Amino acid sequence: MPPVTVDGRLLALALGQLLENALRHVPPGTPVRAGVRDEDHGVALVVEDAGPGVPAEQLPQLFEPFFRQDLARTRGGAGLGLTLVRSVAQAHGGAVRADRSPLGGLRVRVVLPRTPAG
């Protein structure tokens, strides 16, 4: 299978944002899991947690600038972290998606396409 070519600094920045976001929005001691999965058309960087999650109707808004799920429970941040993650994914020809984690909280997947052979 062809490799995935990435800008390491940008991908590290995106991963840092995903982990920071997950840790910021879960109670202390709550599991957070990160990994890389090989998929048919690319590679997925996945961060998921066992926190309170996000209502399904708000999932599409998570990647919008300055969006905050619940202003009353905000734990810092400017609301730009997931927007940055989306920008990094798009800069690599990929996409980012959020849904419910099997752990019970939020799962964010950054899917990056394989580099064409040539």
Backbone as JSON, one array per atom type, in Angstrom:
{
  "sequence": "MPPVTVDGRLLALALGQLLENALRHVPPGTPVRAGVRDEDHGVALVVEDAGPGVPAEQLPQLFEPFFRQDLARTRGGAGLGLTLVRSVAQAHGGAVRADRSPLGGLRVRVVLPRTPAG",
  "N": [[0.84, -1.19, 0.0], [0.48, 2.27, -0.73], [2.33, 4.94, 0.89], [1.49, 7.45, 3.4], [1.98, 10.82, 3.04], [3.07, 13.44, 5.0], [3.24, 16.68, 6.59], [5.25, 16.76, 9.17], [5.42, 18.54, 11.36], [3.0, 19.96, 11.27], [1.18, 17.86, 11.56], [1.87, 16.95, 14.1], [1.13, 19.18, 15.58], [-1.66, 19.13, 15.16], [-2.31, 16.66, 16.38], [-1.51, 17.23, 19.0], [-3.39, 19.23, 19.61], [-5.77, 17.73, 19.5], [-5.37, 15.91, 21.62], [-5.03, 17.68, 23.78], [-7.54, 18.93, 23.76], [-9.23, 16.73, 24.32], [-8.32, 16.0, 26.91], [-8.89, 18.33, 28.29], [-11.66, 18.38, 28.43], [-12.63, 16.23, 29.86], [-13.29, 14.57, 32.98], [-10.73, 14.39, 35.57], [-8.65, 11.51, 35.43], [-10.19, 10.13, 33.64], [-10.38, 7.87, 30.93], [-8.46, 8.43, 27.97], [-7.82, 7.79, 24.66], [-5.49, 7.29, 22.04], [-4.58, 6.72, 18.65], [-3.35, 5.2, 15.59], [-4.79, 4.15, 12.62], [-4.79, 1.87, 9.97], [-6.45, 2.24, 6.97], [-8.64, 1.5, 4.17], [-8.42, 3.56, 2.15], [-6.57, 5.28, 3.17], [-4.96, 6.63, 6.06], [-5.97, 6.77, 9.42], [-5.92, 9.0, 12.06], [-6.76, 8.75, 15.32], [-8.46, 9.99, 18.12], [-9.97, 9.39, 21.15], [-12.35, 9.51, 23.87], [-13.63, 8.84, 27.21], [-15.33, 10.63, 28.25], [-17.98, 13.07, 28.91], [-19.0, 13.47, 26.34], [-20.56, 14.79, 23.31], [-23.56, 16.28, 22.26], [-25.34, 14.8, 19.53], [-26.42, 16.55, 17.6], [-24.73, 18.71, 17.75], [-22.28, 17.91, 16.81], [-21.45, 18.47, 14.05], [-20.78, 21.17, 14.28], [-18.5, 21.36, 15.8], [-16.04, 21.85, 14.55], [-16.1, 24.41, 13.71], [-14.94, 27.8, 13.77], [-14.47, 29.26, 16.97], [-16.58, 27.9, 18.18], [-18.26, 26.68, 20.98], [-19.25, 24.06, 22.97], [-20.76, 24.13, 25.4], [-21.13, 26.93, 26.98], [-21.34, 27.46, 29.7], [-19.89, 25.46, 30.89], [-17.33, 25.71, 30.04], [-13.88, 25.09, 29.85], [-11.64, 26.77, 29.5], [-9.58, 27.83, 26.69], [-9.87, 28.96, 23.26], [-11.68, 28.11, 21.43], [-10.64, 27.31, 19.01], [-9.07, 25.12, 18.54], [-10.05, 22.62, 17.38], [-10.76, 23.62, 14.94], [-8.28, 24.23, 13.88], [-7.28, 21.62, 13.67], [-8.98, 20.61, 11.68], [-8.15, 22.24, 9.56], [-5.49, 21.38, 9.2], [-5.92, 18.72, 8.43], [-7.31, 19.15, 6.0], [-5.32, 20.5, 4.57], [-3.69, 18.43, 3.93], [-5.17, 17.07, 2.14], [-7.09, 15.6, 3.34], [-9.67, 14.73, 5.73], [-11.71, 15.52, 8.61], [-13.59, 14.04, 11.21], [-16.17, 13.79, 13.66], [-17.63, 11.76, 16.17], [-19.59, 9.6, 18.3], [-17.7, 8.0, 20.78], [-16.63, 4.59, 21.24], [-15.9, 4.35, 23.85], [-17.65, 5.92, 25.16], [-17.57, 8.7, 25.2], [-16.35, 11.3, 23.2], [-15.22, 10.82, 19.85], [-12.69, 11.63, 17.62], [-11.7, 11.62, 14.31], [-9.03, 11.91, 12.13], [-8.6, 11.66, 8.86], [-6.29, 10.76, 6.51], [-5.29, 10.81, 3.15], [-3.72, 8.29, 1.12], [-0.51, 8.59, -0.43], [-0.25, 8.98, -3.85], [1.27, 6.56, -5.99], [4.2, 7.16, -7.84]],
  "CA": [[0.0, 0.0, 0.0], [1.26, 3.51, -0.75], [2.43, 5.62, 2.18], [0.86, 8.75, 3.6], [3.0, 11.85, 3.18], [2.55, 14.52, 5.83], [4.13, 17.64, 7.21], [5.33, 16.26, 10.54], [5.14, 19.6, 12.35], [1.56, 20.23, 11.27], [0.47, 16.71, 12.12], [2.12, 16.97, 15.55], [0.29, 20.25, 16.11], [-3.03, 18.64, 15.17], [-2.42, 15.64, 17.42], [-1.45, 17.94, 20.28], [-4.68, 19.89, 19.83], [-6.76, 16.69, 19.8], [-5.14, 15.4, 22.98], [-5.33, 18.77, 24.72], [-8.99, 19.09, 23.79], [-9.81, 15.59, 25.03], [-7.98, 16.08, 28.33], [-9.54, 19.5, 28.87], [-13.1, 18.21, 28.54], [-13.02, 15.03, 30.61], [-12.87, 14.63, 34.39], [-9.43, 13.75, 35.83], [-8.66, 10.05, 35.53], [-11.03, 9.55, 32.59], [-9.54, 7.37, 29.84], [-8.32, 9.05, 26.65], [-7.06, 6.84, 23.84], [-5.05, 7.81, 20.74], [-3.95, 5.7, 17.83], [-3.33, 5.33, 14.14], [-5.4, 2.96, 12.0], [-4.67, 1.72, 8.53], [-7.76, 2.09, 6.35], [-8.58, 1.2, 2.74], [-8.01, 4.68, 1.31], [-5.63, 6.16, 3.85], [-4.63, 6.37, 7.45], [-6.78, 7.58, 10.33], [-5.41, 9.35, 13.38], [-7.98, 8.72, 16.12], [-8.4, 10.3, 19.55], [-11.3, 9.19, 21.73], [-12.35, 9.58, 25.32], [-14.78, 8.3, 27.93], [-15.94, 11.78, 28.92], [-19.42, 13.26, 28.75], [-19.4, 13.48, 24.94], [-21.16, 15.97, 22.68], [-24.83, 15.9, 21.63], [-25.2, 14.51, 18.09], [-26.75, 17.72, 16.78], [-23.64, 19.69, 17.82], [-21.05, 17.36, 16.24], [-20.95, 19.19, 12.86], [-20.31, 22.51, 14.65], [-17.26, 21.29, 16.58], [-14.88, 22.3, 13.8], [-16.31, 25.81, 13.34], [-14.18, 28.71, 14.64], [-15.04, 29.83, 18.19], [-17.71, 27.14, 18.71], [-18.11, 26.06, 22.3], [-20.41, 23.22, 23.19], [-21.56, 24.6, 26.52], [-20.37, 28.05, 27.55], [-21.37, 27.4, 31.17], [-18.93, 24.47, 31.36], [-16.07, 25.9, 29.32], [-12.66, 24.94, 30.67], [-10.55, 27.47, 28.84], [-9.45, 27.69, 25.25], [-10.51, 30.0, 22.46], [-12.59, 27.52, 20.46], [-9.97, 27.23, 17.71], [-8.27, 23.9, 18.44], [-10.56, 21.68, 16.39], [-10.7, 24.3, 13.65], [-6.91, 24.02, 13.43], [-7.18, 20.22, 13.28], [-9.64, 20.51, 10.38], [-7.28, 22.89, 8.56], [-4.34, 20.5, 8.95], [-6.43, 17.59, 7.64], [-7.6, 19.63, 4.65], [-4.05, 20.84, 3.92], [-3.12, 17.16, 3.47], [-6.15, 16.42, 1.27], [-7.89, 14.71, 4.16], [-10.89, 15.23, 6.37], [-11.84, 15.22, 10.03], [-14.96, 13.73, 11.59], [-16.4, 13.52, 15.08], [-18.82, 10.97, 16.49], [-19.56, 9.03, 19.65], [-16.64, 7.03, 21.0], [-17.03, 3.35, 21.92], [-15.64, 4.53, 25.27], [-18.77, 6.66, 25.72], [-17.45, 10.15, 25.01], [-16.17, 11.81, 21.84], [-14.14, 10.28, 19.01], [-12.34, 12.49, 16.48], [-10.87, 10.89, 13.34], [-8.4, 12.66, 11.05], [-8.32, 10.68, 7.81], [-5.33, 11.3, 5.54], [-5.21, 9.91, 2.0], [-2.42, 7.74, 0.74], [0.21, 9.31, -1.47], [-0.26, 8.16, -5.08], [2.58, 6.09, -6.48], [4.57, 7.88, -9.04]],
  "C": [[0.88, 1.25, 0.0], [1.28, 4.18, 0.62], [1.55, 6.88, 2.23], [1.99, 9.75, 3.81], [2.41, 13.03, 3.93], [3.65, 15.5, 6.2], [4.14, 17.28, 8.7], [5.0, 17.3, 11.6], [3.65, 19.9, 12.42], [0.78, 19.08, 11.89], [0.67, 16.63, 13.63], [1.28, 18.05, 16.23], [-1.16, 19.79, 16.21], [-3.24, 17.59, 16.26], [-2.39, 16.27, 18.8], [-2.77, 18.62, 20.61], [-5.76, 18.87, 20.2], [-6.61, 16.17, 21.22], [-5.46, 16.46, 24.03], [-6.84, 18.97, 24.87], [-9.65, 17.96, 24.58], [-9.55, 15.7, 26.53], [-8.66, 17.26, 29.03], [-11.02, 19.25, 29.19], [-13.55, 16.92, 29.2], [-12.58, 15.2, 32.06], [-11.5, 13.95, 34.57], [-9.58, 12.24, 36.0], [-9.51, 9.37, 34.47], [-10.15, 9.08, 31.44], [-9.63, 8.21, 28.57], [-7.4, 8.13, 25.87], [-6.72, 7.49, 22.5], [-4.38, 6.69, 19.96], [-4.01, 6.03, 16.36], [-3.87, 4.03, 13.58], [-5.19, 3.0, 10.5], [-6.06, 1.47, 7.97], [-7.58, 1.88, 4.85], [-7.98, 2.34, 1.92], [-7.01, 5.62, 1.97], [-5.34, 5.68, 5.25], [-5.46, 7.3, 8.32], [-6.04, 7.77, 11.64], [-6.66, 9.52, 14.25], [-7.68, 9.06, 17.57], [-9.82, 10.18, 20.08], [-11.2, 9.18, 23.25], [-13.63, 8.98, 25.89], [-15.48, 9.4, 28.72], [-17.42, 11.89, 28.65], [-19.9, 13.3, 27.31], [-20.04, 14.79, 24.52], [-22.49, 15.52, 22.08], [-24.68, 15.77, 20.12], [-25.46, 15.73, 17.22], [-25.65, 18.78, 16.79], [-22.35, 19.19, 17.16], [-20.56, 18.12, 15.0], [-20.37, 20.58, 13.18], [-18.96, 22.51, 15.34], [-16.06, 21.89, 15.87], [-15.02, 23.73, 13.3], [-15.53, 26.71, 14.29], [-15.04, 29.24, 15.78], [-16.24, 29.08, 18.74], [-17.34, 26.56, 20.06], [-19.38, 25.3, 22.58], [-21.32, 23.77, 24.27], [-20.76, 25.69, 27.22], [-20.32, 28.01, 29.07], [-20.31, 26.44, 31.71], [-17.58, 24.59, 30.68], [-14.89, 25.81, 30.28], [-11.48, 25.55, 29.96], [-10.53, 27.21, 27.35], [-10.25, 28.75, 24.51], [-11.51, 29.43, 21.47], [-11.98, 27.4, 19.08], [-9.2, 25.92, 17.51], [-8.75, 22.93, 17.38], [-10.64, 22.3, 15.0], [-9.31, 24.13, 13.05], [-6.72, 22.57, 12.95], [-7.81, 20.01, 11.9], [-8.76, 21.11, 9.28], [-6.08, 22.03, 8.21], [-4.79, 19.31, 8.09], [-6.66, 18.02, 6.2], [-6.32, 19.98, 3.89], [-3.35, 19.59, 3.37], [-4.08, 16.42, 2.55], [-7.06, 15.48, 2.01], [-9.11, 15.37, 4.74], [-10.86, 14.86, 7.85], [-13.32, 15.01, 10.34], [-15.03, 13.47, 13.09], [-17.67, 12.69, 15.22], [-18.68, 10.44, 17.91], [-18.48, 7.96, 19.72], [-17.21, 5.74, 21.59], [-16.77, 3.41, 23.43], [-16.75, 5.31, 25.96], [-18.73, 8.15, 25.49], [-17.36, 10.52, 23.53], [-15.03, 11.08, 21.14], [-13.94, 11.24, 17.85], [-11.37, 11.7, 15.61], [-10.36, 11.86, 12.29], [-7.98, 11.63, 10.03], [-7.46, 11.35, 6.75], [-5.19, 10.31, 4.39], [-3.79, 9.41, 1.75], [-1.81, 8.57, -0.39], [0.21, 8.43, -2.72], [1.16, 7.75, -5.48], [2.95, 6.87, -7.72], [5.9, 8.37, -8.97]]
}
